[in-house]
C-alpha cells in the first residue's frame, strides 16, 4: 500500500520524533548555552544592559574599585565597571542609567560612602548638550578625596624609620653649638634640647601609639558592614523621629496647655479648696487623738461580734437557747429531768 503523501508531517514540518535525535540534542544544547550566556551577560549588552558606559580620568584611585556605586544627588544611577592605570592618571569606566541626562560640563568626584572607606563616584550634571561617552571626563572636572587610613599607615611607616637616638644627638649638637649666643636664643635652644630628650625618651610610647592607631584602623575596616548597618539604623531612627516630629510637638504643646489649665484651676478655686483641706486636717487630728478610744471600742465589740456570728452562722436562722422554758432540774430515783439546768457552761458548744 502506498503511503499517503505528507503522512507523518504537520503542515510540511517534520516532528522532532522523526528527526535525527543526535542533531536535535546538539541543537538543544547549543540553544540552552546561548540563552544562559545571554542571561549571564545581559547587563553588558548595549540594548538590554544597565545603561550607557562613560569614563573619567582621576589623579588617583583613592580606593575606588569595580562595583562601587555611581550617584547623582544621593541616588544610585549606576556602578563602576573598571579602574585602570592610564599613563600618569587613573581611568575609571562606569555605567549610568539611560534615563539620566548628562551635559557636556558634567563633573565627577570620588567621595567616601562609609566610615570604613568605601568610595563612590558622584556625578554633577552640567552644561548643555549630551556628554560624549567616547571621551573621558578630563582631570579638570574630576577630584579625589584624601585617604585617611592610608595617610595614617604612611605616617606609621615614616616615623618608624626615624632614628630617635640620632635625632636627639643632632638636637644636642645644635644646642651645644649655640651655647654662646644671647640669652633669649639660649633659652630657645635649651627648650629644643629638652624637646629632643623628650622625643628620645618617648620613642617606644610613640611607636606603640602609632602601631595601635594602625590596629584600630584595621579593626574598623574589618567591621565595615556592622558600622554601615549601625549608621543605616541610626538614619532610620532619625527619619522616624523626623516623621513623628509634629506628633511629638503636638503632645508637648497639649501637655503645656494642660499644665496651664490645672494651674489656673487651682488658682481660681484656692479659696474653696483651702477650707475643705483645713476641715480634712481637723478630722485627721481628731481621729488621731481618739485612736486609743477606737481601739478599745473595737476590742469591746469583739465578744458581741463572736456571739452574733455563732447565733446566725449555722444558716438562715437564729440559733439560741432560752433558759427556763424546761422544768427545773430534778431527780427522783432513776428518773432525771433537765439534769443540767441553766448552766451555760454545761451546754454543748460552750467553752469551759
C-alpha positions as CSV (number, residue, x, y, z in Angstrom):
1,X,0.0,0.0,0.0
2,X,1.4,3.4,-1.0
3,X,1.8,5.9,1.8
4,X,-0.3,9.0,1.6
5,X,1.8,12.0,0.8
6,X,2.5,14.2,3.7
7,X,1.8,11.5,6.3
8,X,3.9,12.0,9.5
9,X,4.2,15.7,8.7
10,X,2.3,18.6,10.2
11,X,1.9,21.3,7.5
12,X,5.3,20.4,6.0
13,X,7.0,20.3,9.4
14,X,8.7,17.0,10.4
15,X,8.0,16.1,14.1
16,X,11.1,16.0,16.3
17,X,10.5,12.3,17.0
18,X,11.1,11.6,13.3
19,X,14.3,13.7,13.1
20,X,17.9,12.7,13.8
21,X,17.9,12.6,17.6
22,X,21.7,13.3,17.8
23,X,21.2,16.5,15.8
24,X,18.2,17.5,17.9
25,X,20.3,17.1,21.1
26,X,23.2,19.1,19.7
27,X,20.9,22.0,18.6
28,X,19.1,21.9,22.0
29,X,22.4,22.1,24.0
30,X,23.6,25.0,21.8
31,X,20.4,26.9,22.3
32,X,20.5,26.4,26.1
33,X,24.1,27.6,26.2
34,X,23.2,30.7,24.2
35,X,20.3,31.5,26.5
36,X,22.4,31.0,29.6
37,X,25.2,33.2,28.1
38,X,22.8,35.9,27.3
39,X,21.3,35.8,30.7
40,X,24.7,35.9,32.4
41,X,26.0,38.9,30.3
42,X,22.6,40.6,29.9
43,X,23.8,43.7,31.9
44,X,26.8,44.1,29.5
45,X,24.6,44.2,26.4
46,X,24.1,47.6,24.8
47,X,20.3,47.1,24.2
48,X,19.1,45.4,27.4
49,X,22.1,46.2,29.6
50,X,22.4,48.6,32.5
51,X,22.7,51.9,30.7
52,X,25.3,53.9,28.9
53,X,29.0,53.5,29.7
54,X,31.1,56.6,30.4
55,X,34.6,57.1,31.7
56,X,36.5,59.7,33.7
57,X,40.2,60.5,34.5
58,X,41.3,60.9,38.1
59,X,44.6,62.0,39.6
60,X,44.5,58.9,41.9
61,X,42.2,55.9,42.5
62,X,41.6,56.8,46.2
63,X,40.4,53.3,46.9
64,X,37.8,53.2,44.2
65,X,37.1,49.6,43.0
66,X,34.8,48.0,40.5
67,X,31.3,47.5,41.9
68,X,31.2,50.9,43.8
69,X,28.1,53.0,43.2
70,X,27.7,55.9,40.9
71,X,25.3,58.5,42.4
72,X,23.7,61.8,41.5
73,X,22.3,63.8,44.4
74,X,22.5,60.8,46.6
75,X,20.6,58.5,44.2
76,X,22.3,55.4,42.7
77,X,22.3,55.7,38.9
78,X,25.0,53.1,38.0
79,X,28.1,51.4,39.2
80,X,31.9,51.4,38.5
81,X,32.9,48.8,35.9
82,X,36.7,49.1,35.9
83,X,39.6,51.2,37.4
84,X,42.8,51.1,35.4
85,X,46.1,53.0,35.2
86,X,46.2,55.3,32.1
87,X,49.7,56.7,32.0
88,X,50.1,59.1,34.9
89,X,46.4,59.1,35.7
90,X,43.6,56.8,36.5
91,X,40.8,55.8,34.0
92,X,37.6,54.7,35.6
93,X,34.7,53.3,33.5
94,X,31.2,53.3,34.9
95,X,27.6,52.8,33.7
96,X,24.8,55.3,34.0
97,X,21.0,54.7,33.7
98,X,19.7,55.5,30.2
99,X,17.1,57.8,31.8
100,X,19.8,60.0,33.3
101,X,20.9,63.0,31.2
102,X,24.5,64.2,31.4
103,X,25.6,67.5,29.9
104,X,28.9,68.4,28.4
105,X,30.1,70.1,31.6
106,X,29.4,67.1,33.9
107,X,31.9,66.8,36.7
108,X,32.9,63.6,38.6
109,X,34.2,63.2,42.2
110,X,35.3,60.2,44.2
111,X,33.8,60.5,47.7
112,X,33.7,58.4,50.8
113,X,30.4,56.5,51.2
114,X,31.0,54.9,54.7
115,X,33.3,55.4,57.7
116,X,35.3,52.3,56.7
117,X,36.5,54.0,53.5
118,X,34.1,52.6,50.9
119,X,34.0,55.0,48.0
120,X,31.5,56.0,45.3
121,X,31.5,58.3,42.2
122,X,29.3,61.4,42.5
123,X,28.3,63.0,39.2
124,X,27.0,66.5,38.9
125,X,25.3,67.1,35.5
126,X,26.1,70.4,34.0
127,X,26.3,72.1,30.6
128,X,24.2,71.9,27.5
129,X,24.1,69.1,25.0
130,X,25.0,65.5,25.8
131,X,28.1,64.1,27.4
132,X,30.3,62.1,24.9
133,X,30.6,58.5,26.1
134,X,33.7,58.0,23.9
135,X,35.7,60.8,25.6
136,X,36.6,60.5,29.4
137,X,35.8,63.4,31.7
138,X,39.1,65.3,32.0
139,X,41.1,65.9,35.2
140,X,40.0,69.5,35.2
141,X,36.4,68.3,36.1
142,X,37.3,65.5,38.5
143,X,38.5,65.3,42.1
144,X,39.6,62.6,44.5
145,X,39.5,62.5,48.3
146,X,42.3,62.3,50.8
147,X,42.5,58.7,52.2
148,X,42.9,59.0,56.0
149,X,43.7,55.3,56.7
150,X,46.4,55.3,54.0
151,X,47.8,58.5,55.4
152,X,47.9,57.0,58.9
153,X,49.7,53.9,57.6
154,X,52.2,56.1,55.7
155,X,52.8,58.2,58.9
156,X,53.4,55.0,60.9
157,X,55.8,53.7,58.3
158,X,57.7,57.0,58.1
159,X,58.0,57.6,61.8
160,X,59.1,54.0,62.3
161,X,62.1,54.7,60.1
162,X,63.3,57.7,62.2
163,X,66.4,57.0,64.3
164,X,65.4,58.8,67.5
165,X,68.8,58.5,69.1
166,X,70.5,60.1,66.1
167,X,67.8,62.8,66.1
168,X,68.5,63.5,69.8
169,X,72.2,63.7,69.2
170,X,71.6,66.2,66.3
171,X,69.5,68.4,68.5
172,X,72.1,68.2,71.3
173,X,74.9,69.2,68.9
174,X,72.9,72.2,67.7
175,X,72.3,73.2,71.3
176,X,76.0,72.9,72.2
177,X,76.9,74.9,69.1
178,X,74.7,77.9,70.1
179,X,75.6,78.0,73.8
180,X,77.4,81.3,73.4
181,X,74.5,83.1,71.8
182,X,72.4,85.7,73.5
183,X,70.1,84.8,76.5
184,X,66.9,84.5,74.6
185,X,68.5,82.3,71.9
186,X,69.9,80.1,74.6
187,X,66.5,79.6,76.2
188,X,65.1,78.7,72.9
189,X,67.9,76.2,72.2
190,X,67.5,74.8,75.8
191,X,63.9,74.2,75.0
192,X,64.9,72.5,71.8
193,X,67.3,70.3,73.7
194,X,64.6,69.3,76.2
195,X,62.3,68.6,73.3
196,X,64.8,66.2,71.8
197,X,65.3,64.4,75.1
198,X,61.5,64.1,75.4
199,X,61.2,62.6,71.9
200,X,64.1,60.2,72.6
201,X,62.6,59.1,75.9
202,X,59.1,58.6,74.5
203,X,60.3,56.8,71.4
204,X,58.8,53.5,72.4
205,X,55.5,55.0,73.5
206,X,55.2,57.0,70.3
207,X,55.9,53.9,68.2
208,X,53.3,51.9,70.3
209,X,50.8,54.7,69.8
210,X,51.2,54.7,66.0
211,X,51.1,50.9,65.9
212,X,47.8,50.9,67.9
213,X,46.4,53.5,65.5
214,X,47.1,51.2,62.6
215,X,45.5,48.3,64.6
216,X,42.4,50.4,65.3
217,X,42.2,51.4,61.6
218,X,42.3,47.7,60.6
219,X,39.7,46.7,63.2
220,X,37.4,49.4,62.0
221,X,37.9,48.3,58.4
222,X,37.1,44.7,59.3
223,X,33.8,45.9,60.9
224,X,32.8,47.9,57.9
225,X,29.5,46.0,57.4
226,X,28.5,46.3,61.1
227,X,29.3,50.0,61.2
228,X,27.4,50.6,57.9
229,X,24.3,48.8,59.4
230,X,24.6,50.9,62.5
231,X,24.7,54.1,60.5
232,X,21.7,52.9,58.4
233,X,19.7,52.1,61.6
234,X,20.6,55.5,63.0
235,X,19.4,57.1,59.8
236,X,16.1,55.2,60.0
237,X,15.7,56.2,63.7
238,X,16.3,59.9,62.8
239,X,13.9,59.6,59.9
240,X,11.2,58.1,62.2
241,X,11.8,60.8,64.8
242,X,11.5,63.5,62.0
243,X,8.3,61.9,60.7
244,X,6.9,61.9,64.3
245,X,8.1,65.4,64.9
246,X,4.6,67.0,64.5
247,X,3.0,64.4,66.8
248,X,5.6,64.9,69.5
249,X,5.3,68.7,69.1
250,X,1.5,68.5,69.5
251,X,1.9,66.3,72.6
252,X,4.3,68.8,74.2
253,X,2.0,71.7,73.4
254,X,-1.0,69.8,74.7
255,X,0.9,69.0,77.9
256,X,1.9,72.6,78.4
257,X,-1.7,73.7,77.9
258,X,-3.0,71.1,80.4
259,X,-0.4,72.3,82.9
260,X,-1.6,75.9,82.4
261,X,-5.3,74.9,82.8
262,X,-4.5,72.9,86.1
263,X,-2.5,75.8,87.4
264,X,-5.3,78.2,86.6
265,X,-8.0,75.9,88.1
266,X,-6.0,75.7,91.4
267,X,-5.6,79.4,91.5
268,X,-9.3,80.1,90.8
269,X,-10.5,77.6,93.4
270,X,-7.9,78.2,96.0
271,X,-10.5,79.9,98.4
272,X,-12.8,76.9,98.1
273,X,-10.1,74.2,98.4
274,X,-8.4,75.7,101.4
275,X,-11.4,75.4,103.8
276,X,-12.0,71.8,102.7
277,X,-8.4,71.0,103.3
278,X,-8.5,72.7,106.7
279,X,-11.6,70.6,107.7
280,X,-9.9,67.4,106.5
281,X,-6.9,68.2,108.6
282,X,-9.1,68.7,111.7
283,X,-10.9,65.4,111.1
284,X,-7.5,63.7,110.8
285,X,-6.3,65.3,114.0
286,X,-9.5,64.2,115.8
287,X,-9.1,60.6,114.6
288,X,-5.5,60.7,115.7
289,X,-6.5,61.9,119.2
290,X,-9.2,59.2,119.5
291,X,-7.2,56.3,118.1
292,X,-7.0,54.7,121.6
293,X,-10.7,55.1,122.1
294,X,-11.4,53.5,118.7
295,X,-9.1,50.6,119.6
296,X,-10.9,50.0,122.9
297,X,-14.3,50.2,121.1
298,X,-13.2,47.5,118.6
299,X,-12.0,45.3,121.4
300,X,-15.3,45.7,123.3
301,X,-17.3,44.8,120.1
302,X,-15.3,41.6,119.6
303,X,-17.3,39.4,122.1
304,X,-20.6,40.7,120.7
305,X,-19.5,40.0,117.1
306,X,-18.4,36.5,118.0
307,X,-21.7,35.7,119.8
308,X,-23.7,37.2,116.9
309,X,-21.7,35.1,114.4
310,X,-22.3,32.0,116.5
311,X,-26.1,32.8,116.6
312,X,-26.6,33.3,112.8
313,X,-23.6,31.3,111.5
314,X,-25.5,28.0,111.1
315,X,-27.8,29.0,108.3
316,X,-30.7,31.4,107.5
317,X,-32.0,31.3,111.1
318,X,-31.1,32.3,114.7
319,X,-29.7,29.6,116.9
320,X,-30.2,30.4,120.6
321,X,-31.1,28.9,124.0
322,X,-33.8,30.3,126.3
323,X,-33.2,29.1,129.9
324,X,-36.3,28.4,131.9
325,X,-38.6,27.0,129.2
326,X,-37.9,23.5,130.6
327,X,-38.8,22.3,134.1
328,X,-36.2,22.9,136.7
329,X,-33.6,20.2,137.3
330,X,-34.9,17.4,139.4
331,X,-34.0,13.7,140.1
332,X,-36.2,11.0,141.5
333,X,-34.5,7.7,141.7
334,X,-33.5,6.7,138.2
335,X,-35.7,9.4,136.6
336,X,-33.9,12.6,135.8
337,X,-35.5,15.8,134.4
338,X,-33.3,18.5,133.0
339,X,-30.3,17.5,135.0
340,X,-28.0,20.4,133.7
341,X,-30.5,23.1,134.3
342,X,-29.5,26.6,133.0
343,X,-25.8,26.3,133.5
344,X,-24.4,27.6,130.1
345,X,-21.0,26.2,130.8
346,X,-22.5,22.7,130.7
347,X,-24.3,23.2,127.4
348,X,-22.9,21.7,124.2
349,X,-20.6,24.1,122.4
350,X,-19.9,26.3,125.4
351,X,-16.3,26.7,126.4
352,X,-15.1,25.7,129.8
